Amino acid sequence: MELKVVSKDKNSIEIEMDKDETFINPLKEKLLLDNNVDIAICKTEHPLLDRPRIFVRVKKGKPADVLTKAVKDFENDIKSFNTSFEKAEK
């Protein structure tokens, strides 16, 4: 996966990535569950020409730390689903 930090300051970060919104939207939902997140937005200027971006602004803490936590939570959800699915399949 290719990532590019488009902008970053002490309260916000914007990242462009080579994934579509199928990946970014669940990540945004995880971010919005965090009380430290003020705004989490997915945006794509043109769906065929531009790469999607996620913008995160936090109330407190570092935006990169909040984003990392959301990614780990998302990863844990996928692992939990996989474990449950494997048990259900038997």
TORDO-886710 format. One record per residue: residue number from 1; residue in three letters; chain; x, y, z of N, C-alpha, C in turn. Coordinates in pm, 1 decimal. Layout:
BEGIN
zase pos:NUM; code:ALA; unit:A; n.px:X; n.py:Y; n.pz:Z; ca.px:X; ca.py:Y; ca.pz:Z; c.px:X; c.py:Y; c.pz:Z
...
This chain:
BEGIN
zase pos:1; code:MET; unit:A; n.px:84.7; n.py:-117.6; n.pz:0.0; ca.px:0.0; ca.py:0.0; ca.pz:0.0; c.px:89.1; c.py:123.8; c.pz:0.0
zase pos:2; code:GLU; unit:A; n.px:57.7; n.py:214.7; n.pz:-86.6; ca.px:129.0; ca.py:341.8; ca.pz:-90.3; c.px:51.6; c.py:446.6; c.pz:-12.3
zase pos:3; code:LEU; unit:A; n.px:123.6; n.py:520.1; n.pz:73.1; ca.px:65.3; ca.py:629.3; ca.pz:149.8; c.px:147.1; c.py:754.7; c.pz:127.3
zase pos:4; code:LYS; unit:A; n.px:77.7; n.py:866.4; n.pz:130.6; ca.px:145.3; ca.py:994.6; ca.pz:120.3; c.px:80.4; c.py:1089.1; c.pz:220.7
zase pos:5; code:VAL; unit:A; n.px:161.3; n.py:1144.4; n.pz:310.0; ca.px:109.6; ca.py:1244.9; ca.pz:402.5; c.px:99.6; c.py:1375.4; c.pz:324.9
zase pos:6; code:VAL; unit:A; n.px:-24.0; n.py:1419.7; n.pz:307.5; ca.px:-50.4; ca.py:1540.7; ca.pz:229.6; c.px:-29.7; c.py:1664.6; c.pz:315.4
zase pos:7; code:SER; unit:A; n.px:-78.4; n.py:1657.1; n.pz:438.1; ca.px:-59.7; ca.py:1768.1; ca.pz:531.5; c.px:-60.7; c.py:1713.4; c.pz:673.9
zase pos:8; code:LYS; unit:A; n.px:7.4; n.py:1787.4; n.pz:760.6; ca.px:16.5; ca.py:1744.6; ca.pz:899.9; c.px:50.2; c.py:1865.2; c.pz:985.8
zase pos:9; code:ASP; unit:A; n.px:-21.1; n.py:1877.9; n.pz:1098.0; ca.px:16.2; ca.py:1975.8; ca.pz:1199.0; c.px:-8.5; c.py:1911.7; c.pz:1335.4
zase pos:10; code:LYS; unit:A; n.px:-5.2; n.py:1988.7; n.pz:1441.9; ca.px:-13.1; ca.py:1926.6; ca.pz:1574.6; c.px:-150.5; c.py:1864.6; c.pz:1603.6
zase pos:11; code:ASN; unit:A; n.px:-255.5; n.py:1909.2; n.pz:1535.0; ca.px:-390.6; ca.py:1858.4; ca.pz:1561.7; c.px:-452.9; c.py:1780.0; c.pz:1447.4
zase pos:12; code:SER; unit:A; n.px:-387.2; n.py:1774.3; n.pz:1332.2; ca.px:-450.8; ca.py:1708.0; ca.pz:1218.5; c.px:-348.9; c.py:1642.1; c.pz:1126.5
zase pos:13; code:ILE; unit:A; n.px:-401.8; n.py:1549.7; n.pz:1048.1; ca.px:-321.8; ca.py:1482.2; ca.pz:946.7; c.px:-413.5; c.py:1446.9; c.pz:830.3
zase pos:14; code:GLU; unit:A; n.px:-360.7; n.py:1458.0; n.pz:710.2; ca.px:-433.5; ca.py:1417.3; ca.pz:590.3; c.px:-343.8; c.py:1323.2; c.pz:511.0
zase pos:15; code:ILE; unit:A; n.px:-398.1; n.py:1207.7; n.pz:478.1; ca.px:-320.5; ca.py:1104.7; ca.pz:410.0; c.px:-390.9; c.py:1064.4; c.pz:281.5
zase pos:16; code:GLU; unit:A; n.px:-312.7; n.py:1051.9; n.pz:176.5; ca.px:-360.6; ca.py:1002.2; ca.pz:47.7; c.px:-310.8; c.py:858.2; c.pz:34.9
zase pos:17; code:MET; unit:A; n.px:-397.4; n.py:769.5; n.pz:-14.9; ca.px:-356.8; ca.py:630.2; ca.pz:-28.6; c.px:-408.6; c.py:568.4; c.pz:-156.3
zase pos:18; code:ASP; unit:A; n.px:-347.1; n.py:457.6; n.pz:-192.1; ca.px:-383.4; ca.py:390.8; ca.pz:-316.9; c.px:-492.8; c.py:286.7; c.pz:-297.1
zase pos:19; code:LYS; unit:A; n.px:-567.5; n.py:296.4; n.pz:-190.2; ca.px:-681.6; ca.py:207.4; ca.pz:-166.4; c.px:-809.6; c.py:282.7; c.pz:-196.4
zase pos:20; code:ASP; unit:A; n.px:-916.9; n.py:206.6; n.pz:-220.8; ca.px:-1043.6; ca.py:274.4; ca.pz:-247.0; c.px:-1119.3; c.py:295.9; c.pz:-115.8
zase pos:21; code:GLU; unit:A; n.px:-1236.7; n.py:352.5; n.pz:-126.6; ca.px:-1313.9; ca.py:387.3; ca.pz:-8.1; c.px:-1364.1; c.py:265.5; c.pz:68.2
zase pos:22; code:THR; unit:A; n.px:-1357.6; n.py:148.3; n.pz:7.9; ca.px:-1395.2; ca.py:25.3; ca.pz:77.7; c.px:-1304.2; c.py:3.3; c.pz:198.2
zase pos:23; code:PHE; unit:A; n.px:-1181.0; n.py:43.1; n.pz:186.6; ca.px:-1086.4; ca.py:33.7; ca.pz:297.3; c.px:-1095.9; c.py:155.0; c.pz:389.8
zase pos:24; code:ILE; unit:A; n.px:-1110.0; n.py:272.0; n.pz:332.5; ca.px:-1103.2; ca.py:395.4; ca.pz:410.3; c.px:-1227.1; c.py:417.5; c.pz:497.1
zase pos:25; code:ASN; unit:A; n.px:-1345.5; n.py:384.4; n.pz:449.1; ca.px:-1466.8; ca.py:410.8; ca.pz:526.8; c.px:-1471.9; c.py:335.9; c.pz:659.8
zase pos:26; code:PRO; unit:A; n.px:-1439.4; n.py:206.4; n.pz:665.6; ca.px:-1437.5; ca.py:141.4; ca.pz:797.1; c.px:-1332.9; c.py:202.9; c.pz:891.6
zase pos:27; code:LEU; unit:A; n.px:-1221.5; n.py:246.8; n.pz:835.0; ca.px:-1120.0; ca.py:313.7; ca.pz:916.0; c.px:-1175.7; c.py:444.4; c.pz:972.3
zase pos:28; code:LYS; unit:A; n.px:-1246.7; n.py:517.7; n.pz:891.1; ca.px:-1309.8; ca.py:642.6; ca.pz:936.3; c.px:-1408.4; c.py:614.3; c.pz:1049.1
zase pos:29; code:GLU; unit:A; n.px:-1486.3; n.py:508.3; n.pz:1034.6; ca.px:-1583.2; ca.py:473.7; ca.pz:1138.8; c.px:-1513.0; c.py:441.0; c.pz:1270.6
zase pos:30; code:LYS; unit:A; n.px:-1401.2; n.py:370.8; n.pz:1264.1; ca.px:-1322.5; ca.py:342.6; ca.pz:1384.8; c.px:-1272.6; c.py:472.4; c.pz:1447.5
zase pos:31; code:LEU; unit:A; n.px:-1224.8; n.py:563.1; n.pz:1365.2; ca.px:-1176.5; ca.py:691.2; ca.pz:1416.3; c.px:-1286.9; c.py:768.5; c.pz:1487.3
zase pos:32; code:LEU; unit:A; n.px:-1406.2; n.py:767.0; n.pz:1431.1; ca.px:-1517.2; ca.py:842.4; ca.pz:1489.6; c.px:-1563.8; c.py:787.1; c.pz:1623.6
zase pos:33; code:LEU; unit:A; n.px:-1526.3; n.py:662.9; n.pz:1655.1; ca.px:-1559.6; ca.py:604.9; ca.pz:1785.2; c.px:-1467.1; c.py:656.0; c.pz:1895.9
zase pos:34; code:ASP; unit:A; n.px:-1357.0; n.py:716.1; n.pz:1858.4; ca.px:-1258.7; ca.py:767.3; ca.pz:1953.9; c.px:-1300.7; c.py:906.9; c.pz:2000.1
zase pos:35; code:ASN; unit:A; n.px:-1314.3; n.py:924.1; n.pz:2132.0; ca.px:-1357.2; ca.py:1053.7; ca.pz:2186.8; c.px:-1256.0; c.py:1165.3; c.pz:2162.5
zase pos:36; code:ASN; unit:A; n.px:-1132.5; n.py:1129.5; n.pz:2132.7; ca.px:-1030.3; ca.py:1230.7; ca.pz:2105.1; c.px:-1037.2; c.py:1283.9; c.pz:1962.9
zase pos:37; code:VAL; unit:A; n.px:-1116.8; n.py:1221.1; n.pz:1877.2; ca.px:-1127.1; ca.py:1263.4; ca.pz:1737.4; c.px:-1235.5; c.py:1369.0; c.pz:1723.5
zase pos:38; code:ASP; unit:A; n.px:-1197.9; n.py:1480.6; n.pz:1665.9; ca.px:-1291.6; ca.py:1589.6; ca.pz:1639.6; c.px:-1359.3; c.py:1568.4; c.pz:1504.1
zase pos:39; code:ILE; unit:A; n.px:-1279.3; n.py:1537.8; n.pz:1402.2; ca.px:-1329.9; ca.py:1517.1; ca.pz:1266.4; c.px:-1252.6; c.py:1403.1; c.pz:1200.9
zase pos:40; code:ALA; unit:A; n.px:-1324.4; n.py:1318.7; n.pz:1128.9; ca.px:-1262.8; ca.py:1217.2; ca.pz:1042.7; c.px:-1343.4; c.py:1215.9; c.pz:913.5
zase pos:41; code:ILE; unit:A; n.px:-1278.1; n.py:1248.8; n.pz:804.0; ca.px:-1345.9; ca.py:1263.3; ca.pz:675.0; c.px:-1271.7; c.py:1184.2; c.pz:567.7
zase pos:42; code:CYS; unit:A; n.px:-1347.8; n.py:1113.0; n.pz:485.6; ca.px:-1293.8; ca.py:1050.1; ca.pz:364.9; c.px:-1331.9; c.py:1138.7; c.pz:247.7
zase pos:43; code:LYS; unit:A; n.px:-1238.9; n.py:1159.3; n.pz:157.6; ca.px:-1273.7; ca.py:1240.7; ca.pz:41.4; c.px:-1195.2; c.py:1196.5; c.pz:-81.1
zase pos:44; code:THR; unit:A; n.px:-1261.7; n.py:1207.5; n.pz:-194.2; ca.px:-1200.3; ca.py:1182.6; ca.pz:-323.5; c.px:-1253.0; c.py:1290.5; c.pz:-417.0
zase pos:45; code:GLU; unit:A; n.px:-1162.9; n.py:1369.9; n.pz:-470.5; ca.px:-1204.9; ca.py:1478.9; ca.pz:-558.0; c.px:-1274.5; c.py:1424.8; c.pz:-683.1
zase pos:46; code:HIS; unit:A; n.px:-1210.6; n.py:1331.4; n.pz:-750.8; ca.px:-1267.8; ca.py:1268.6; ca.pz:-869.5; c.px:-1242.8; c.py:1118.6; c.pz:-859.2
zase pos:47; code:PRO; unit:A; n.px:-1347.8; n.py:1038.1; n.pz:-860.8; ca.px:-1331.3; ca.py:894.5; ca.pz:-835.5; c.px:-1242.7; c.py:819.8; c.pz:-935.0
zase pos:48; code:LEU; unit:A; n.px:-1229.9; n.py:869.3; n.pz:-1055.3; ca.px:-1147.6; ca.py:801.4; ca.pz:-1155.0; c.px:-1006.5; c.py:857.9; c.pz:-1166.2
zase pos:49; code:LEU; unit:A; n.px:-989.1; n.py:982.1; n.pz:-1124.8; ca.px:-860.7; ca.py:1048.3; ca.pz:-1145.4; c.px:-777.3; c.py:1067.2; c.pz:-1018.5
zase pos:50; code:ASP; unit:A; n.px:-842.2; n.py:1073.6; n.pz:-904.4; ca.px:-771.9; ca.py:1106.0; ca.pz:-781.2; c.px:-772.6; c.py:990.1; c.pz:-683.0
zase pos:51; code:ARG; unit:A; n.px:-670.2; n.py:987.1; n.pz:-600.7; ca.px:-663.6; ca.py:887.8; ca.pz:-494.5; c.px:-744.2; c.py:937.2; c.pz:-375.2
zase pos:52; code:PRO; unit:A; n.px:-805.6; n.py:844.5; n.pz:-303.4; ca.px:-882.1; ca.py:886.2; ca.pz:-185.9; c.px:-790.3; c.py:935.5; c.pz:-73.6
zase pos:53; code:ARG; unit:A; n.px:-847.3; n.py:1021.9; n.pz:9.2; ca.px:-775.5; ca.py:1078.7; ca.pz:122.5; c.px:-859.4; c.py:1062.1; c.pz:248.2
zase pos:54; code:ILE; unit:A; n.px:-789.2; n.py:1055.3; n.pz:361.1; ca.px:-857.0; ca.py:1060.2; ca.pz:489.5; c.px:-796.4; c.py:1175.3; c.pz:568.2
zase pos:55; code:PHE; unit:A; n.px:-884.7; n.py:1256.6; n.pz:624.4; ca.px:-843.4; ca.py:1371.3; ca.pz:705.1; c.px:-890.3; c.py:1346.5; c.pz:847.3
zase pos:56; code:VAL; unit:A; n.px:-799.2; n.py:1365.3; n.pz:943.0; ca.px:-831.6; ca.py:1344.3; ca.pz:1084.8; c.px:-784.8; c.py:1465.4; c.pz:1163.8
zase pos:57; code:ARG; unit:A; n.px:-876.3; n.py:1519.7; n.pz:1244.9; ca.px:-839.8; ca.py:1626.1; ca.pz:1339.0; c.px:-876.8; c.py:1579.0; c.pz:1479.0
zase pos:58; code:VAL; unit:A; n.px:-785.4; n.py:1597.0; n.pz:1572.0; ca.px:-807.2; ca.py:1548.2; ca.pz:1708.1; c.px:-828.4; c.py:1664.1; c.pz:1805.4
zase pos:59; code:LYS; unit:A; n.px:-899.9; n.py:1633.1; n.pz:1912.8; ca.px:-919.6; ca.py:1730.4; ca.pz:2020.3; c.px:-797.3; c.py:1734.0; c.pz:2110.9
zase pos:60; code:LYS; unit:A; n.px:-741.3; n.py:1614.4; n.pz:2135.7; ca.px:-618.2; ca.py:1606.0; ca.pz:2214.6; c.px:-539.5; c.py:1483.9; c.pz:2169.2
zase pos:61; code:GLY; unit:A; n.px:-410.6; n.py:1487.4; n.pz:2195.6; ca.px:-323.8; ca.py:1379.5; ca.pz:2151.7; c.px:-266.7; c.py:1408.7; c.pz:2013.3
zase pos:62; code:LYS; unit:A; n.px:-191.3; n.py:1312.6; n.pz:1964.1; ca.px:-129.7; ca.py:1326.0; ca.pz:1832.1; c.px:-216.7; c.py:1256.6; c.pz:1727.7
zase pos:63; code:PRO; unit:A; n.px:-243.7; n.py:1322.6; n.pz:1616.8; ca.px:-329.1; ca.py:1260.6; ca.pz:1515.0; c.px:-272.3; c.py:1129.2; c.pz:1461.7
zase pos:64; code:ALA; unit:A; n.px:-141.1; n.py:1118.8; n.pz:1448.7; ca.px:-80.9; ca.py:994.4; ca.pz:1399.4; c.px:-104.4; c.py:880.1; c.pz:1497.8
zase pos:65; code:ASP; unit:A; n.px:-98.6; n.py:908.8; n.pz:1628.1; ca.px:-123.2; ca.py:805.0; ca.pz:1729.3; c.px:-268.2; c.py:757.2; c.pz:1725.5
zase pos:66; code:VAL; unit:A; n.px:-360.3; n.py:850.1; n.pz:1709.3; ca.px:-502.4; ca.py:815.3; ca.pz:1702.3; c.px:-529.8; c.py:731.9; c.pz:1577.3
zase pos:67; code:LEU; unit:A; n.px:-467.7; n.py:767.6; n.pz:1467.3; ca.px:-484.2; ca.py:693.1; ca.pz:1343.0; c.px:-426.0; c.py:551.9; c.pz:1356.8
zase pos:68; code:THR; unit:A; n.px:-309.8; n.py:540.4; n.pz:1418.2; ca.px:-248.6; ca.py:409.6; ca.pz:1440.7; c.px:-337.5; c.py:321.6; c.pz:1527.7
zase pos:69; code:LYS; unit:A; n.px:-395.8; n.py:378.3; n.pz:1632.5; ca.px:-485.8; ca.py:302.1; ca.pz:1720.3; c.px:-607.7; c.py:253.0; c.pz:1643.0
zase pos:70; code:ALA; unit:A; n.px:-664.1; n.py:339.1; n.pz:1558.9; ca.px:-781.6; ca.py:299.9; ca.pz:1480.3; c.px:-747.2; c.py:186.1; c.pz:1384.5
zase pos:71; code:VAL; unit:A; n.px:-630.1; n.py:190.8; n.pz:1323.9; ca.px:-586.9; ca.py:84.2; ca.pz:1233.0; c.px:-573.5; c.py:-46.7; c.pz:1309.8
zase pos:72; code:LYS; unit:A; n.px:-515.8; n.py:-42.2; n.pz:1429.2; ca.px:-501.4; ca.py:-163.4; ca.pz:1510.7; c.px:-637.1; c.py:-218.4; c.pz:1552.8
zase pos:73; code:ASP; unit:A; n.px:-730.8; n.py:-130.1; n.pz:1589.3; ca.px:-866.0; ca.py:-174.1; ca.pz:1624.9; c.px:-934.7; c.py:-240.0; c.pz:1505.3
zase pos:74; code:PHE; unit:A; n.px:-917.8; n.py:-181.0; n.pz:1389.1; ca.px:-974.8; ca.py:-234.5; ca.pz:1265.3; c.px:-915.2; c.py:-372.7; c.pz:1237.1
zase pos:75; code:GLU; unit:A; n.px:-784.8; n.py:-384.8; n.pz:1253.8; ca.px:-716.0; ca.py:-512.4; ca.pz:1233.5; c.px:-768.2; c.py:-618.1; c.pz:1331.8
zase pos:76; code:ASN; unit:A; n.px:-788.9; n.py:-579.3; n.pz:1456.9; ca.px:-842.6; ca.py:-673.1; ca.pz:1556.1; c.px:-983.3; c.py:-718.2; c.pz:1520.8
zase pos:77; code:ASP; unit:A; n.px:-1064.1; n.py:-627.6; n.pz:1466.5; ca.px:-1198.9; ca.py:-665.1; ca.pz:1422.4; c.px:-1192.9; c.py:-770.4; c.pz:1312.0
zase pos:78; code:ILE; unit:A; n.px:-1102.2; n.py:-753.6; n.pz:1218.1; ca.px:-1086.8; ca.py:-849.3; ca.pz:1107.9; c.px:-1041.2; c.py:-984.5; c.pz:1161.9
zase pos:79; code:LYS; unit:A; n.px:-944.6; n.py:-982.8; n.pz:1253.5; ca.px:-897.5; ca.py:-1108.6; ca.pz:1313.5; c.px:-1008.6; c.py:-1178.4; c.pz:1390.2
zase pos:80; code:SER; unit:A; n.px:-1086.9; n.py:-1101.5; n.pz:1463.9; ca.px:-1198.4; ca.py:-1158.5; ca.pz:1540.2; c.px:-1302.6; c.py:-1219.4; c.pz:1447.0
zase pos:81; code:PHE; unit:A; n.px:-1332.1; n.py:-1149.4; n.pz:1338.8; ca.px:-1425.4; ca.py:-1202.8; ca.pz:1240.8; c.px:-1372.8; c.py:-1333.7; c.pz:1182.6
zase pos:82; code:ASN; unit:A; n.px:-1246.4; n.py:-1336.4; n.pz:1147.4; ca.px:-1185.6; ca.py:-1455.3; ca.pz:1088.3; c.px:-1193.1; c.py:-1573.2; c.pz:1185.1
zase pos:83; code:THR; unit:A; n.px:-1161.8; n.py:-1550.2; n.pz:1312.0; ca.px:-1169.1; ca.py:-1655.6; ca.pz:1413.0; c.px:-1312.0; c.py:-1707.5; c.pz:1426.9
zase pos:84; code:SER; unit:A; n.px:-1406.8; n.py:-1617.6; n.pz:1434.9; ca.px:-1548.1; ca.py:-1657.1; ca.pz:1448.4; c.px:-1594.9; c.py:-1732.4; c.pz:1324.1
zase pos:85; code:PHE; unit:A; n.px:-1552.9; n.py:-1687.9; n.pz:1209.4; ca.px:-1593.1; ca.py:-1753.3; ca.pz:1085.7; c.px:-1536.5; c.py:-1894.7; c.pz:1078.0
zase pos:86; code:GLU; unit:A; n.px:-1410.9; n.py:-1909.4; n.pz:1115.9; ca.px:-1350.4; ca.py:-2042.1; ca.pz:1114.6; c.px:-1421.7; c.py:-2138.2; c.pz:1208.5
zase pos:87; code:LYS; unit:A; n.px:-1465.0; n.py:-2089.3; n.pz:1326.0; ca.px:-1539.1; ca.py:-2172.6; ca.pz:1420.6; c.px:-1676.6; c.py:-2207.5; c.pz:1364.2
zase pos:88; code:ALA; unit:A; n.px:-1740.9; n.py:-2112.0; n.pz:1301.4; ca.px:-1875.3; ca.py:-2134.6; ca.pz:1246.5; c.px:-1872.8; c.py:-2231.1; c.pz:1128.6
zase pos:89; code:GLU; unit:A; n.px:-1762.7; n.py:-2233.5; n.pz:1059.2; ca.px:-1749.9; ca.py:-2319.6; ca.pz:941.3; c.px:-1740.0; c.py:-2467.8; c.pz:976.9
zase pos:90; code:LYS; unit:A; n.px:-1693.9; n.py:-2497.7; n.pz:1098.4; ca.px:-1672.4; ca.py:-2637.9; ca.pz:1138.9; c.px:-1800.3; c.py:-2709.8; c.pz:1166.1
